[in-house]
Structures are given as C-alpha cells and as structure tokens.
Amino acid sequence: MLTQAVVLSMKQFVTVHGAIDTPRLANLHTRTADDVKDELVSAMSQSLNEVQKVFTSEALVAKFEDERKRLAKSLEGDAWKLIFPGKVVFARYCSLIGQEAGQIRQAYLKTAINDKPEVFSDVKRILESFRSLSDSSYRDH
C-alpha cells in the first residue's frame, strides 16, 4: 500500500505543479500581431522553464523518497489516518474482504441514502442551484 500511496501522491504533485501558466496579455487591440506573438512565446517559454526545474530527475527522485519516508513514518502511529490517500486504503480494504470497490461504494451510498438522507443535503442544494442557474440562462436566451 505504501508504494501505491506514494504514486498517488506523486500524481497529485504533478497535477498541482505541472500546469503551465497562461500568460495574460494586455492591450491586444493596440499591438501588432508580431509583438503579441513574441510576448506570448516569451511568457510560455518562461513558464515551461519553471516547470522543467520542478520536474528534473533529481527533484522527482527526492520528492518520491521524501513522500515515501513521510508516509512510512505515518504508519508508526495513527497519523496515517490523516495523510494516507483514502483511495488506497479503500482499495486495500475491498481486496481484503474480496469485494469490488464499486459494489462497496454502491452499498454505502444506498445505506446512507436510506438511513441518513440529510448527509446529502449540501450536495442536493448545490445541484439544485446549478439546475436553477441553467434554467434561468435558458429563459434569458
């Protein structure tokens, strides 16, 4: 489980740090296309250079090892309950009881809906607000 947790953490790290900032270019209507192109290429190159610094082989190896040590240390006590990726723990639990994760998830949702429907009140409210927004936008057009 430890290696799976580290890999999941690394994937999250890449997602968070791997994005290239989109440059904000001002006054496009008063500038030449070549001027805008040069600024765009320069800004994108700078962003790419910053990302490449984060993702050097050495930096990735160090990040992997640091995360492995952090997660391994958390297993010495109860800290793992707070920092271990739930997806990994859930998958391990499902394999130990010989059940598919999807089946367990569905059973949990069914039980929660039947026994404590108020648990989903926030989700329901948010979805209803989306529906009212989309309904009003259709009426406006």
Secondary structure per residue as TSV (DSSP state, phi and psi in degrees):
chain	resnum	aa	ss	phi	psi
A	1	M	-	360.0	-31.6
A	2	L	H	-60.9	-46.8
A	3	T	H	-63.9	-41.2
A	4	Q	H	-60.8	-42.0
A	5	A	H	-63.8	-41.6
A	6	V	H	-64.3	-43.5
A	7	V	H	-62.5	-43.2
A	8	L	H	-62.1	-41.2
A	9	S	H	-63.8	-41.2
A	10	M	H	-64.1	-39.1
A	11	K	H	-61.8	-41.7
A	12	Q	H	-64.5	-41.1
A	13	F	H	-59.0	-44.7
A	14	V	H	-64.0	-41.7
A	15	T	H	-61.4	-43.2
A	16	V	H	-73.2	-41.1
A	17	H	H	-100.0	-4.8
A	18	G	-	-93.1	-3.0
A	19	A	-	-77.3	142.8
A	20	I	-	-98.4	125.0
A	21	D	-	-62.5	135.1
A	22	T	-	-82.9	125.6
A	23	P	-	-68.8	145.5
A	24	R	-	-98.5	116.7
A	25	L	-	-109.3	126.8
A	26	A	-	-102.3	159.5
A	27	N	-	54.8	44.0
A	28	L	G	-61.3	-33.9
A	29	H	G	-70.8	-15.3
A	30	T	G	-107.2	4.5
A	31	R	S	-116.7	157.0
A	32	T	-	-77.8	156.9
A	33	A	H	-61.1	-39.3
A	34	D	H	-65.0	-38.4
A	35	D	H	-64.3	-45.0
A	36	V	H	-64.7	-43.7
A	37	K	H	-59.3	-45.9
A	38	D	H	-62.5	-42.9
A	39	E	H	-66.5	-40.3
A	40	L	H	-62.5	-48.8
A	41	V	H	-63.1	-41.8
A	42	S	H	-63.4	-46.2
A	43	A	H	-65.3	-42.0
A	44	M	H	-67.3	-38.2
A	45	S	H	-64.3	-40.6
A	46	Q	H	-64.2	-43.8
A	47	S	H	-62.4	-42.2
A	48	L	H	-63.7	-40.4
A	49	N	H	-61.8	-40.4
A	50	E	H	-64.0	-42.1
A	51	V	H	-66.2	-40.1
A	52	Q	H	-64.3	-30.3
A	53	K	H	-66.8	-37.3
A	54	V	H	-70.7	-33.2
A	55	F	T	-106.6	34.3
A	56	T	-	-70.3	158.0
A	57	S	H	-57.5	-43.4
A	58	E	H	-63.1	-43.5
A	59	A	H	-65.4	-38.6
A	60	L	H	-69.0	-41.1
A	61	V	H	-62.3	-44.4
A	62	A	H	-63.7	-42.9
A	63	K	H	-62.5	-44.4
A	64	F	H	-60.0	-48.7
A	65	E	H	-65.4	-41.2
A	66	D	H	-62.4	-42.9
A	67	E	H	-68.3	-39.6
A	68	R	H	-61.5	-44.5
A	69	K	H	-65.1	-41.5
A	70	R	H	-62.9	-46.6
A	71	L	H	-69.3	-39.4
A	72	A	H	-62.3	-42.6
A	73	K	H	-62.6	-35.7
A	74	S	H	-64.7	-23.8
A	75	L	T	-74.6	-13.4
A	76	E	T	-71.9	-17.3
A	77	G	S	-142.6	-142.6
A	78	D	S	-98.3	-0.4
A	79	A	T	-60.8	-28.5
A	80	W	H	-57.2	-29.8
A	81	K	H	-63.8	-25.3
A	82	L	H	-93.8	-28.5
A	83	I	H	-116.0	-16.3
A	84	F	S	-70.5	138.0
A	85	P	-	-61.5	124.8
A	86	G	H	-58.5	-32.1
A	87	K	H	-60.3	-40.1
A	88	V	H	-69.2	-44.5
A	89	V	H	-64.1	-44.2
A	90	F	H	-62.3	-44.2
A	91	A	H	-62.4	-40.2
A	92	R	H	-65.5	-44.4
A	93	Y	H	-59.0	-47.0
A	94	C	H	-61.1	-40.4
A	95	S	H	-68.6	-35.2
A	96	L	H	-66.3	-33.3
A	97	I	H	-95.7	1.4
A	98	G	T	71.8	31.8
A	99	Q	-	-122.1	152.9
A	100	E	-	-78.5	142.2
A	101	A	H	-58.8	-39.5
A	102	G	H	-61.3	-39.7
A	103	Q	H	-66.9	-43.2
A	104	I	H	-63.7	-43.5
A	105	R	H	-60.1	-45.6
A	106	Q	H	-63.4	-42.2
A	107	A	H	-62.9	-41.2
A	108	Y	H	-62.6	-47.7
A	109	L	H	-61.5	-43.2
A	110	K	H	-61.4	-44.6
A	111	T	H	-64.4	-44.7
A	112	A	H	-63.1	-41.9
A	113	I	H	-64.5	-41.4
A	114	N	H	-73.5	-42.2
A	115	D	H	-89.5	-36.0
A	116	K	-	-141.1	70.4
A	117	P	G	-62.5	-22.6
A	118	E	G	-64.3	-20.1
A	119	V	G	-59.3	-30.7
A	120	F	G	-96.8	8.7
A	121	S	H	-61.6	-40.4
A	122	D	H	-64.2	-43.4
A	123	V	H	-62.8	-44.5
A	124	K	H	-60.9	-44.3
A	125	R	H	-61.9	-42.8
A	126	I	H	-64.2	-46.4
A	127	L	H	-62.8	-39.0
A	128	E	H	-65.7	-35.6
A	129	S	H	-67.1	-35.6
A	130	F	H	-63.8	-43.5
A	131	R	H	-61.4	-43.7
A	132	S	H	-67.0	-34.4
A	133	L	H	-65.4	-45.4
A	134	S	H	-69.4	-35.4
A	135	D	H	-64.5	-42.0
A	136	S	H	-70.1	-32.8
A	137	S	H	-70.8	-32.5
A	138	Y	H	-68.7	-37.5
A	139	R	H	-67.4	-31.5
A	140	D	H	-72.5	-20.7
A	141	H	-	-100.6	360.0
